[in-house]
């Protein structure tokens, strides 16, 4: 019986006596016949898959950021540093906003708003309710980096 026919055979019974005598002059392996291979019903992705899913282990399947979250994080980081924050503070806020987005929180930062001028003034101060007069619309730095609900919020592009 050939090895191929043994592998194809479904009812392969291994020999239990591996010490039975062989023909004189035989040099080779003496052991039990291995069990036939079982076919798997699930085909795993091959290691050389040309288009692997980069988000396979990312959020919501794991704690890592997925591709969309990384792109948003990078855009926020650039916006916050353009607004005058140092890199460490900008990274902290951008990471905080990733958590906010995952939890479905509806609070916003003034730094995300399109109405915030480079000078730190709120351009939509009346609807936002942050000042009584236009000259009082200058926002303190801590206020601009605090998560809050704002009626005057306009999403930045």
NORCORUR-V908793 format. One record per residue. N is the residue number from 0. RES is the residue in three letters. PSI is psi in whole degrees, 0 to 359 (999 if undefined). OMEGA is omega in degrees with one decimal (999 if undefined). Layout:
[[N/RES/PSI/OMEGA] [N/RES/PSI/OMEGA]]
This chain:
[[0/UNK/132/-178.4] [1/UNK/165/-179.7] [2/UNK/322/-179.1] [3/UNK/318/179.1] [4/UNK/329/176.0] [5/UNK/321/179.1] [6/UNK/324/-179.8] [7/UNK/335/-177.1] [8/UNK/125/-177.0] [9/UNK/329/-175.2] [10/UNK/61/-178.5] [11/UNK/117/179.7] [12/UNK/117/-178.9] [13/UNK/149/176.5] [14/UNK/136/-178.1] [15/UNK/338/-179.5] [16/UNK/97/-178.1] [17/UNK/358/-177.8] [18/UNK/16/180.0] [19/UNK/147/-176.4] [20/UNK/149/178.2] [21/UNK/175/178.9] [22/UNK/145/178.0] [23/UNK/139/-179.9] [24/UNK/355/179.9] [25/UNK/126/175.5] [26/UNK/119/-179.0] [27/UNK/188/-178.5] [28/UNK/130/175.7] [29/UNK/116/-179.2] [30/UNK/181/-179.2] [31/UNK/149/176.9] [32/UNK/132/-178.2] [33/UNK/155/176.7] [34/UNK/152/177.5] [35/UNK/153/-179.7] [36/UNK/138/176.6] [37/UNK/136/178.5] [38/UNK/139/179.1] [39/UNK/139/179.5] [40/UNK/343/-178.6] [41/UNK/128/176.6] [42/UNK/110/177.5] [43/UNK/159/177.1] [44/UNK/134/178.4] [45/UNK/152/-178.1] [46/UNK/333/-178.6] [47/UNK/30/179.0] [48/UNK/124/-175.9] [49/UNK/336/-178.9] [50/UNK/71/178.3] [51/UNK/153/178.8] [52/UNK/113/-177.6] [53/UNK/340/-178.4] [54/UNK/14/-175.9] [55/UNK/320/-176.7] [56/UNK/8/-177.5] [57/UNK/183/180.0] [58/UNK/134/8.6] [59/UNK/7/179.6] [60/UNK/345/-179.6] [61/UNK/185/-176.3] [62/UNK/346/-177.7] [63/UNK/153/178.1] [64/UNK/140/175.9] [65/UNK/179/-173.9] [66/UNK/317/-179.8] [67/UNK/320/179.1] [68/UNK/323/178.0] [69/UNK/318/178.3] [70/UNK/317/178.4] [71/UNK/318/178.4] [72/UNK/314/-179.3] [73/UNK/318/178.9] [74/UNK/318/178.4] [75/UNK/319/179.2] [76/UNK/316/178.7] [77/UNK/317/-179.8] [78/UNK/316/-177.3] [79/UNK/321/178.0] [80/UNK/328/175.0] [81/UNK/331/179.9] [82/UNK/0/173.4] [83/UNK/1/177.5] [84/UNK/148/174.3] [85/UNK/166/-172.3] [86/UNK/319/-178.5] [87/UNK/316/178.8] [88/UNK/322/179.0] [89/UNK/318/177.6] [90/UNK/319/178.9] [91/UNK/313/-179.8] [92/UNK/318/179.8] [93/UNK/321/177.5] [94/UNK/322/177.5] [95/UNK/323/179.7] [96/UNK/331/173.7] [97/UNK/315/178.0] [98/UNK/319/178.3] [99/UNK/316/-179.4] [100/UNK/319/179.8] [101/UNK/325/-177.9] [102/UNK/352/179.1] [103/UNK/25/179.4] [104/UNK/138/-177.3] [105/UNK/8/178.1] [106/UNK/155/-176.5] [107/UNK/166/170.9] [108/UNK/148/173.9] [109/UNK/329/-179.5] [110/UNK/339/178.0] [111/UNK/346/-171.4] [112/UNK/142/177.6] [113/UNK/341/-177.6] [114/UNK/351/-179.0] [115/UNK/121/178.9] [116/UNK/162/179.2] [117/UNK/334/-180.0] [118/UNK/351/-179.0] [119/UNK/10/178.1] [120/UNK/145/177.1] [121/UNK/119/-179.9] [122/UNK/347/-179.9] [123/UNK/43/-171.2] [124/UNK/327/-178.6] [125/UNK/310/-179.4] [126/UNK/326/179.2] [127/UNK/333/179.7] [128/UNK/32/-178.5] [129/UNK/350/-179.2] [130/UNK/163/176.6] [131/UNK/326/178.5] [132/UNK/157/-178.2] [133/UNK/326/-178.6] [134/UNK/343/178.5] [135/UNK/7/-174.8] [136/UNK/4/176.8] [137/UNK/123/-176.7] [138/UNK/136/173.8] [139/UNK/154/-176.9] [140/UNK/320/-180.0] [141/UNK/326/-179.4] [142/UNK/322/-177.5] [143/UNK/340/-178.9] [144/UNK/14/-178.5] [145/UNK/134/176.4] [146/UNK/131/-178.1] [147/UNK/164/174.4] [148/UNK/130/-174.7] [149/UNK/127/178.0] [150/UNK/341/-178.3] [151/UNK/11/-175.6] [152/UNK/133/173.8] [153/UNK/123/-175.8] [154/UNK/135/177.9] [155/UNK/150/179.8] [156/UNK/999/999]]
